[in-house]
Amino acid sequence: MKAVVVLSGGQDSAICLALAVRKYGSGEVAALTFSYGQRHSVEVKYARRLAGRFRVAAHKVVRLGFFSDITHSALLDRGAEISRAAGRSCPNTVVEGRNVFFLSAAAVWAKSLGAADVYTGVSEADFSGYPDCRGAFIRTQQRALRLALEWPVRIVTPFLHSTKADEWRIADRLGILDLVKNETVTCYNGVPGRGCGRCPACRLRNAGLASYERQAACGAGGGGLK
């Protein structure tokens, strides 16, 4: 096995999966999805569909039920109102340290499969301000995992410096634009496709799509993959 993809069922991870399969072939790629009490848990169903669509060699859904015991987040409380408090760098949907656990689990599984690459769709260019989506964290986490596992883990972040419009462009060039539009769940309220249109994830996704569609209409959508 060559790569493990952290697959949430949303836009970012779906395109990551397509990139990993394009590079290594479906038989050399595994996908890992987490069920952690998220209010948009329907994304797990969509992750299963994506894993099947791309015919990955293996797909696991791992339950991490402890988050609501140790932290608070609107993403873990279905009755909470999603908001961003004045002076806060990110909305109340942040799940503290989520990517620490996700990447650690993915790296452990990757080692057991003989894979070095762990793909994740984080971005620090066009995001909600979550601390564990930044390059500094990714670099530090990679060093820590290499020490902890004695394994040459490489955390692959294709979109770390990309906007959502960039992601849509890549999806189009991969021939999966409609799939990502219609068969992924990015919305924090669990609405597939374009989502509810109100939560932070929907606003980022839809603004990026509108930006890419404007660029494509002006003839700026061509060219090769990054």
SULRAPE-V49116 format. One record per residue. N is the residue number from 1. RES is the residue in three letters. OMEGA is omega in whole degrees, -180 to 180 (999 if undefined). D_CENTER is the distance of its C-alpha to the mean C-alpha in whole Angstrom. Layout:
BEGIN
n->{N:N}
res->{RES:RES}
omega->{OMEGA:OMEGA}
d_center->{D_CENTER:D_CENTER}
END
This chain:
BEGIN
n->{1:2:3:4:5:6:7:8:9:10:11:12:13:14:15:16:17:18:19:20:21:22:23:24:25:26:27:28:29:30:31:32:33:34:35:36:37:38:39:40:41:42:43:44:45:46:47:48:49:50:51:52:53:54:55:56:57:58:59:60:61:62:63:64:65:66:67:68:69:70:71:72:73:74:75:76:77:78:79:80:81:82:83:84:85:86:87:88:89:90:91:92:93:94:95:96:97:98:99:100:101:102:103:104:105:106:107:108:109:110:111:112:113:114:115:116:117:118:119:120:121:122:123:124:125:126:127:128:129:130:131:132:133:134:135:136:137:138:139:140:141:142:143:144:145:146:147:148:149:150:151:152:153:154:155:156:157:158:159:160:161:162:163:164:165:166:167:168:169:170:171:172:173:174:175:176:177:178:179:180:181:182:183:184:185:186:187:188:189:190:191:192:193:194:195:196:197:198:199:200:201:202:203:204:205:206:207:208:209:210:211:212:213:214:215:216:217:218:219:220:221:222:223:224:225:226}
res->{MET:LYS:ALA:VAL:VAL:VAL:LEU:SER:GLY:GLY:GLN:ASP:SER:ALA:ILE:CYS:LEU:ALA:LEU:ALA:VAL:ARG:LYS:TYR:GLY:SER:GLY:GLU:VAL:ALA:ALA:LEU:THR:PHE:SER:TYR:GLY:GLN:ARG:HIS:SER:VAL:GLU:VAL:LYS:TYR:ALA:ARG:ARG:LEU:ALA:GLY:ARG:PHE:ARG:VAL:ALA:ALA:HIS:LYS:VAL:VAL:ARG:LEU:GLY:PHE:PHE:SER:ASP:ILE:THR:HIS:SER:ALA:LEU:LEU:ASP:ARG:GLY:ALA:GLU:ILE:SER:ARG:ALA:ALA:GLY:ARG:SER:CYS:PRO:ASN:THR:VAL:VAL:GLU:GLY:ARG:ASN:VAL:PHE:PHE:LEU:SER:ALA:ALA:ALA:VAL:TRP:ALA:LYS:SER:LEU:GLY:ALA:ALA:ASP:VAL:TYR:THR:GLY:VAL:SER:GLU:ALA:ASP:PHE:SER:GLY:TYR:PRO:ASP:CYS:ARG:GLY:ALA:PHE:ILE:ARG:THR:GLN:GLN:ARG:ALA:LEU:ARG:LEU:ALA:LEU:GLU:TRP:PRO:VAL:ARG:ILE:VAL:THR:PRO:PHE:LEU:HIS:SER:THR:LYS:ALA:ASP:GLU:TRP:ARG:ILE:ALA:ASP:ARG:LEU:GLY:ILE:LEU:ASP:LEU:VAL:LYS:ASN:GLU:THR:VAL:THR:CYS:TYR:ASN:GLY:VAL:PRO:GLY:ARG:GLY:CYS:GLY:ARG:CYS:PRO:ALA:CYS:ARG:LEU:ARG:ASN:ALA:GLY:LEU:ALA:SER:TYR:GLU:ARG:GLN:ALA:ALA:CYS:GLY:ALA:GLY:GLY:GLY:GLY:LEU:LYS}
omega->{-177:-172:169:180:173:-169:-179:-172:179:-177:-173:-175:177:180:174:180:180:179:179:179:178:-178:-170:-172:-174:-178:-179:-175:173:-179:-178:-178:-177:172:-171:180:-178:-178:178:-175:175:179:179:177:180:175:178:179:-180:178:177:-180:-179:174:180:-175:-180:176:177:170:-177:-180:175:-172:-172:-173:-178:177:-174:-179:179:179:175:179:180:-177:-176:-178:-177:175:179:-176:173:-178:179:179:179:-177:-179:-180:-176:175:179:173:-171:175:-176:-177:173:-179:-178:-177:177:180:-179:180:178:179:179:179:-179:179:-177:-178:178:-173:173:-178:173:-173:-177:177:174:-178:-174:-171:-175:177:-179:-177:-176:171:-175:-180:-180:178:-178:-180:180:179:179:178:-179:-179:178:177:-176:-174:-171:-176:-176:180:174:178:-176:-177:-175:-172:-174:-179:-177:173:176:177:176:-180:179:178:179:178:179:-179:176:-179:-178:-176:-179:178:-179:178:-167:-171:174:178:175:-174:179:176:172:179:-177:175:-177:173:-177:179:-175:-176:-178:-179:179:-179:178:-178:-175:176:178:179:179:179:179:-179:175:179:-179:179:179:178:-178:-175:-176:177:-177:177:176:999}
d_center->{20:19:15:13:9:7:6:6:8:6:7:4:4:7:9:8:9:12:13:13:15:17:18:19:20:18:21:20:16:15:12:11:10:11:14:14:17:14:16:14:14:15:11:12:15:13:11:14:15:13:14:17:17:16:18:17:19:18:15:15:15:15:17:17:19:20:18:21:23:23:21:21:18:18:15:17:20:21:24:23:23:20:21:21:24:27:26:23:20:17:18:18:15:14:14:16:15:12:10:14:14:11:11:15:15:13:15:18:17:17:21:22:21:22:19:18:15:12:9:6:4:6:9:12:14:13:11:13:15:13:15:12:10:13:15:18:16:14:17:19:17:17:21:21:19:22:25:24:23:26:23:22:18:16:13:12:10:11:10:11:14:13:13:12:15:15:12:14:16:15:14:18:19:17:19:16:16:18:15:12:15:16:14:11:11:9:12:13:16:15:16:15:15:16:16:19:19:19:17:15:11:14:16:13:12:16:17:15:16:20:20:19:22:24:24:24:27:29:28:26:23:24:24:22:19:18}
END
